[in-house]
């Protein structure tokens, strides 16, 4: 893939090769920039909450996050634990809108492969891998979900969580929020491009 750059409100963004093994992956991937590139106010508010919980630590701990402190996000939020491969991620909590999107009564305790096809689960795991390896945030903009029953146009923010007992600062989970318009697929029209940004959190 040819690498190019663009400069905007969030700073210089650099187009990077896809971190996935799917040759048909339609997403465009970007590195650089900061939280200023996040467009949705709800996602910005979650970023602020995450920063407040982090304090002087590299990452906030999973136990620091209390969903009841962010009631405005309850129907769209999710807490996911990192588990050994191949599952990699397992849901601890998911809001009602997220569960409705996938047609399940509860995502609690489910790994991605429990409700997605093997190919789709692998694609998501690979897209989220930089969050584990670099402790970065993942911001997605465009067609976030698309199932037979509904799709979501908007943004998604994934923020890493750690363990205060682990001096290495390893990522042990994530806090996520999807914010957008939920529509039936036939009403959504042609899907917009999906842009996936890996945001460096070391600068604050």
N, C-alpha and C positions, 0 to 999 in steps of 0.2 A: 504494500500500500504506500502511495506517496504521502509524505508527511508535510502538512502545511500548518500555518499559524494564523490566528485571528486575534485582534485586540479589542476588548470591550470594557464594560464597567468592572468586571471581575479580574481584569488584568489580561495577560497574554495566555491564550489557550493554544495548546499544541495537539494537533491530530496525531493519534497513535494507532498502531496496528491493533486489530481485535485480539483480546486475550483468550478467545474461544477457539475451539476446534471445529466448529460448524462452518463449512464454507458458504452456507447460505445465510449466515447471521446478518440481518439487515441494519444493525445498529451502527452508529458512528461513535467512535471513542475519542475522548479528549483528556489531556492532563494539563495541570496548571490552573490558575485562577483560585479564587477563594469563595467564601460563602456569599459574596455579593452577586454571584451569577444565579443563585437560587431565586426564582421568580415568585413562587407561591408564598403568601404571607404565613400560612399555617406551617409550612416547612421551615421558614425563617424562625418562627416562634419555637419550633421544636429544637432548632439549632441553639437558640438562646438557652432553652431549658437544659440541654445536654452540656453546654459550657458551664452553666451554674452548678450542675452536679459534678462536673469534672474538678472544679476548683484548681488546685495547684498540681494535681495528678496528671499523668499522661492520658488516662482514660477514666471515665466514671465506671464504677462497678455495677454489675447487674442489680445488686441489692440496693443501689442508690436510686433506682428508677421506680417511681410509684405512679402507676397509671392514673390513680385518683387525683393526682396533683395536676393533671392535664386533661380535665374532663371534656374539653372541646375537641380532643383527638380520639376519644375512646372508641368510636365506631370505625376508625380507619388505621389504628395503630397496631403494631405487632412487636413482640419481643421474641427473639429467636436465639437458641443456644447453639454454640458450636459443639459438634460431636465428632467422633472419629470417622474418617472416610470409610465407605463411599457416601454415606448419608450427608455428612458435613454440617448440615443445619437441621435443627428440630424446633418446632414452634412451642413456645411456652405460653403465649397469649396472642390472640388475634381479634380485632374488632369485628363487629357484625357485618359490615360492608365487605370486608375481605373474605369472610367465610361464605357470604352469599355469592360472591363472584365465582368461587370454586365449587359451589353447590354442596357444601358439607355443613353438618350441624356444628362441628367444632374442629378447629385445627390443632387444639392443644395436644401435644405429644406426637404429632405427625411430622415425619421428615418430608422433604420435597417430593421424593420418589413415591410416597404413599398416596398422593393425589394427582401427580403429574406423570406424563409419559417419561420414560427413561431419557429420551433425547432432550425434552424440555427441561427436566430436572438438571441434567448435565450442563445445559447452556446457562441456566441461572447460577449454578455453583461456580462455573468458570467466570461469569461476569462479576460475581461477588468476591472472587479469590483475592484481588488486590486489597480489599478491606482487611483480610487476614494477614497478608504478607507485609503490607505497609502501614496498617492502621489508619488508612485514609477514609474519608467519607465518600459515599457513592450517591451522586445526584443524577436522576434520569428525567428526561423531559420528552413527551410525545405520547405514543400509544403504550401505556403502561401495562394494561391487561387486555387480552382478547380471548374470550371463550365463546362457545356457541350461544350463550344466553345474554352476555353483556360484555362491554368493553369500557375501558377507562382512558380518557384523554386528560393529561395534566402532568403532574410531577410526582416523583418519589424520592425520598431521602433515606439513606441507610447510614447509621452512625455506629461506630464500634464501641463495644463495652469490654471491660476487663475484670480483673479480680484483684482486690487490694492486697490479698495475701501472696500474690505472684509478683516477685520483684522484677521479672523479665518484661512486664508490660504486655504480655501476650493478649491477643484478642480472644475472648471467650464467649462472645455473643454480639448481638446487634439490636439496636432500637430503630424501627422503621416507621414511616408514615407515608401513605399515599393520599394525595390531594388532587382531585380533578372532577370531571364530569362523567358520571356513569350513564352509559347509553346502551341501547340495543344495537348489535352490530350493523343491522340494515340501515340504522339512522346515523351511523357514524361517518359514512362516506369513505373516501380514500384515506387510509391512515397516514398521519404525518410522519416524518422521519423520527426515529428514536435516537436521541443523543444521550450518551452516558459519559458523565464527567467523574474523574477521580480527583477529589479535592484534598490537598495537603492540610492537615490539621495542626502541624507543628508550630505554625505561626500564631496560633491563638484562635 
